[in-house]
Amino acid sequence: MFRVLLVDDEALARNDVKGLIDWEKHGFTLCGESSSGPLALSMMEQLVPHIAILDVSMPSMNGVELSRIIKERYPKVKMIMLSSFDDYDYVRACLTNGAMDYLLKHRLNAAALLSLLNKAVQDLQFEEREHEARSAQSKIIERLSPVIHREYVSGLARDAHEAGAALESYARENRLYADSVKFGAAAVQIIPFLLLTDSLTDVQKSRFVQQAEDVMQMAVGDIHKRTVAYVGEGRFIVVFSSAERSEHAVNAHIHQQLTGLSHALDKFLNLKCIYAAGPLCGGVKQLGGSFDNASQQIKELLYPNTGPSVLRESLLLEEQKQLLLYLEQLDEERINQVIIAVLAPVQELPVYSMAVQMLVREMLHMVDMVWKRYFSQVPMDGNHHLPSRSDLGRIGSIGELEQWLIQYYGRVVEAIKQQYAGGPYSRHVTKAVQFITDNYASNISLEITAQALSLNPSYLSRLFKEETQMTFTEYLNRHRIKTSCMLIESGSYSLRRISSQVGFLNYTYFFKVFKSITGMTPQVYADRLKPSNK
């Protein structure tokens, strides 16, 4: 039964309408009647009619205003307007407000009323079918969403058996991989993923992965036949399906697709990858096993068995100390020696192997620590003075990687030197400060510095004191003592050796200068760094 609400301020008019037809015989029920617009709105809240028959001329709220409110609040309700006057403005306003028709009361009869009621029913039924169709379509679209589809596929990497069964059921219900008789899975690894993403935020890493996934999917084509999904740590699964029965032909096609995928990553994102295909299988359910095989092949590439001498994946404590110390000392030559020594045992490994990636990652962390100490407000990422870490994805050998690291460390050292030389100093004093930073470990003096800068020693002395509030010797000694403190903290050298390394020719004089600047002797400073015996 379709519920009908009758609204007219005249009781006689309402009775005329009620008596025109046998309502229930034709599938309708008069669920209520109202004598005013406000009362009608109150009743609609409770009765929720399908159809409303409204009088146009009513006091306080006429039918035009009532139809406007009904359209806003109850857009599904079909409205039939009745009036004693043939007023065009009324007709236009009511139709604009969503009324399906407008009838004059003196022309109203059973046939006309029933015709309009049936038309309202047809409209309601059509809209209901449309709604159901849209809902069904939305559900299909939702179920076939690439996100959901990929979630089923990526599950193969976590639980090959159960995820395989789930994907098989999902594919059957949604006509995925239709008419296919051969299936296979491949593993694709972005290299070197750890180094490329180590400095990224979670949001940036997610965007990085999404871009790679989109490019790979574009390369292999229709997601319902070939599906790319991310499984973690820079690795992707690619599922292939084919109606071809020849294993040779299917394998050839898969390798062709993977080659195209690799080229697409290189062309559009400047990314390199390694990939491996697992054995073909006869059903979706077995795809997990195929991917396990492919993933194992990738693992052997990332963790090559080349002997215990290259299995370490972290810097030695001594190497960490040396890198930090030499960075603080701005000693590029010794930094380069450490980089070369660290990479020497892994020269024969692929540049993307995890042993290499872990070592390089730690070396970059050493740089990060020092950078933050000097440039806490300036992020390393995106600094145009430093080589971009995205370049690591283009490096093809350990030799190239070694040169990149040497250049990276060198640029950081240069930035720190500029920081030392910075400040509100004139050009001559800035150059003098830079000369001290570069040569403090040598037997330099005001005269040697002035000669190197082609300046008069007296002029440089006066200018230096005016701008730094220190004599040349005071500034030089403070720089030497600051460096000696870092050497003591490293725990790698004797005090006597530190004295000579920072440029003091006389060991006793070193003690005297150290105490005058720090308030304690070098030995007391070293003792305070030792763990308490309490």
Secondary structure, DSSP 8 states (H G I E B T S, - for coil): -EEEEEE-S-HHHHHHHHTTS-TGGGTEEEEEEESSHHHHHHHHHHH--SEEEEES--SSS-HHHHHHHHHHH-TT-EEEEEESS--HHHHHHHHHTT-SEEEEGGG--HHHHHHHHHHHHHHHHHHHHHHHHHHHHHHHHHHT-HHHHHHHHHGGGT-HHHHHHHHHHHHHHTTTTTT--EEEEEEEEEETHHHHHTTS-HHHHHHHHHHHHHHHHHHH--TTTEEEEEEETTEEEEEEEES---HHHHHHHHHHHHHHHHHHHHHHH--EEEEEE---BSSGGGHHHHHHHHHHHHHHHHS----GGG---S--HHHHHHHHHHHHHT-HHHHHHHHHHHHGGGTTS-TTSHHHHHHHHHHHHHHHHHHHHH-TTS-STT-TTS--GGGGGG--SHHHHHHHHHHHHHHHHHHHHHHHH-SS--HHHHHHHHHHHHHTTS---HHHHHHHTT--HHHHHHHHHHHHSS-HHHHHHHHHHHHHHHHHHHT-S-HHHHHHHTT-S-HHHHHHHHHHHHSS-HHHHHHHHS----
